[in-house]
Amino acid sequence: MLLINDVTAVTMDAQRRILSNASIAIDGNQIVAVDTSDVLKTRFASAEQFQADGMVVIPGLIDTHAHADQSLLRGLGDLMHWIPFLDDVVEPYLVKRDPADAVLANTLAMMEMLRCGTTCFVSPNVDPRDDYQSLSEAIGNLGIRAVLGRFIIPASGKDNLEIAKTTVNAAVNVMNKWHGSQNNLLTMWFGLDVPRRPGDTDHPYFYKTVSEQAEAMDVGIVYHFCSEIEDANYIVDNYGVRPAEWSKDNYALGSNVLLINGCQVTPLEIEILAETGTNLVHSPVANMKMATGILPLVDVLNAGVNVSLGTDGALNNNSYDMFSEMKSACLLQNAIRQSPTAMTAQTALEMATVRGAKAIGREDDLGSIEPNKMADLVLLDLKQVNTYPIHDPVSNIVFSANARNVHTVFVAGRKVLDDGCITGMDEAMVLQSAQERGEKICAELKLSGSNTWPVS
Amino acid sequence: MLLINDVTAVTMDAQRRILSNASIAIDGNQIVAVDTSDVLKTRFASAEQFQADGMVVIPGLIDTHAHADQSLLRGLGDLMHWIPFLDDVVEPYLVKRDPADAVLANTLAMMEMLRCGTTCFVSPNVDPRDDYQSLSEAIGNLGIRAVLGRFIIPASGKDNLEIAKTTVNAAVNVMNKWHGSQNNLLTMWFGLDVPRRPGDTDHPYFYKTVSEQAEAMDVGIVYHFCSEIEDANYIVDNYGVRPAEWSKDNYALGSNVLLINGCQVTPLEIEILAETGTNLVHSPVANMKMATGILPLVDVLNAGVNVSLGTDGALNNNSYDMFSEMKSACLLQNAIRQSPTAMTAQTALEMATVRGAKAIGREDDLGSIEPNKMADLVLLDLKQVNTYPIHDPVSNIVFSANARNVHTVFVAGRKVLDDGCITGMDEAMVLQSAQERGEKICAELKLSGSNTWPVS
């Protein structure tokens, strides 16, 4: 038993209660009580007492779009349009890197996430060639929660029921092996690929098979959707329907589906997402940086679609920092809707917590500070020059806080960041390796970034 | 003599050289040499050696729009349109606060700035009722560089040559007293007010007098300009000219003038700013948050106008963090111009350094790391999980770094932030006072922020 004492708890429970002078009782990996410190100190007098006087506690942030394997190439996607970005950087990197590089990249990104208060992330398109054993171990060592969307596509490029079943079964074997590993920190999803541009092929049998299998396994499906003008137009030009219609026709929508980006969605498509209970993850920083388009976020939210937040990655953000996403989501909507009331800090925090939990089908055990939920908690030291005074803690969290305010992080009751120190692995070693391997890969791929200033 | 050794120096000199394995020699308040560490360690063997192995050094960031007196009200401008924002928050605060509150607010904001690598800021509209003695002392104690635009307006509301001269002379007496104080850390400017909305009056004699006096004193003029649709339209409706034309007619443009915002500028006005050599400060975060409009920044830069960056303040940002401004400037332009190449990290860093120096008429001694310039330096520890690996230091500085990477800061050769610790004042005391006074002022002003969630 652990009792975190004398905090302000921004619970994100159904009533969105903010409790001052609160304590949070943790038993094993779960929260067992949230109440005033007076009450809980008496009730749990024999528990280990963790004094966190004056800190503000929020649920662990959930980054539902994080290409954690890209951190070794930080900054090398600057100034790139998405098609050369994929063809000249992402794809060659996937081919050239060895499995240890992917583990290293994920490890670095996960460390950054923990330092930014992210306790759970969704990595779409996890490469089948990756070393899942080592990846799983890194997740377990760091103690972060990961949803890995294992990339799946018919190897032959052909499509019939038999090929679809063979492809999906092969993936399922791998997924079953790792799903739930590391004491349930690791969840395996299907990372789908749908047509986005000339040369892409579609696989109707395959999509249907994935959908059925995901339902049978009670896991999710994640894929990039209707992100850019070009990919939306490609669907319209080739299939005569909008991307959401195409996805619906291909069994690729639903409450266990997480769509990435959706910047180009039309009102019709927003309705379809709402009707099918499909989730959407918004990555405002990467969308802006790469100029992929501007999601009509407020319209999507108003239609009742569950929208979460994500960072995208080190290649087009170039951070894994959910504080920045929360703030940027508000800034972008206010700017384009020409209203300072378009987006509230409250909605942004919901997107990073409860809505993120719902997006990954975990609203029952993640996303808020309540009894029987997982003890995924971020202790923020807001008594700092950038976040003081506190008149409205939610405003300070969304608009003023940054990674420097993240003091201590718990995932499933384990202290994974302790007063600013990552507890599960040695940071310095990872940093050193990341620089060495990052440089080596860049040299191999002949990537040099966009700097034009003389370096000597 | 101090020698900062074994760093990467992003010099921002005329060639924009980036020097690896570099040292920076400081004598008193000035940089005296920048060269390879090998060379300088021999040349300055008897100097105090400061080992900063692997750090990246940039010129001190210059925040050219920072209402440093607003920090006590952090977050209380959320969701507000600019007119009620001014009428219901800013103006009552100016009336209600006592001079000690303004000093406290400035102190808190200056501490935040130092922690964010800001070594110089422009505070427009510094209230004539403020306690300049204490403000000057706080600036000196913290060791930050401040340009205070003393707010000036004819007290009578009337306008003729005599009133104008009386008003300006009274201001000049105060300005002369503090201009150059604290070993030249403090610079006094004119903080002008021009008509923005119904009820505002104009004072042509007064503007001309200020302009002449500023030129005579070799100081600058700063004012809010053409920020919102409403204030631009007000000028058009009342004077039949665009705001830049109005400003030109009123002697309120020129190379010693710093215009704030300018979101609504037309192509004609951009030309006028370029022709007159007028400077413009862009505050992308606050502009987006308050939905005041989107500056066509790239067009303004392409026309040859000097544009710098600013944070605006704790009421509409809600931070004093120039890293966030650099990144947001890029994100916003890329998004609205629908191109990932619209704004580069390089341009953003220029706006925060050399262009900022030029905006305040200090291009000769601030803004870059060169011999004979002031030793205003920021040592960034980029060997952190959010900024590693480093392939392109400028990209990592602009897109990946945050306040957590700011390790040590020098202003005029003095170490004002030492390994994350502010050296000049006790932070804890300031924080405590800020909360107490902030709460008291809010109670007096009946300000409660925009939180709608139940707090208990």
Interface residues (C-beta under 8 A of the other chain):
Chain A: Q15 R16 R17 I18 L19 S20 L72 L73 R74 G75 L76 D78 L79 M80 H81 L108 M111 E112 R115 C116 V285 N287 M288 K289 M290 A291 G293 I294 A314 N317 N318 S319 Y320 D321 S324 K327 S328 C330 L331 L332 N334 A335 R337 Q338 S339 P340 T341 A342 T344 A345 Q346 K383 Q384 V385 N386 T387 Y388 P389 I390 H391 D392 P393 V394 S395 N396 F399 S400 N402 A403 R404 E427 V430 L431 A434 Q435 G438 E439 C442 L447 S448 G449 S450 N451 T452 W453 P454 V455 S456
Chain B: Q15 R16 R17 I18 L19 S20 L72 L73 R74 G75 L76 D78 L79 M80 H81 W82 L108 M111 E112 R115 C116 V285 N287 M288 K289 M290 A291 G293 I294 A314 N317 N318 S319 Y320 D321 S324 K327 S328 C330 L331 L332 N334 A335 R337 Q338 S339 P340 T341 A342 T344 A345 Q346 K383 Q384 V385 N386 T387 Y388 P389 I390 H391 D392 P393 V394 S395 N396 F399 S400 N402 A403 R404 E427 V430 L431 A434 Q435 R437 G438 E439 C442 L447 S448 G449 S450 N451 T452 W453 P454 V455 S456
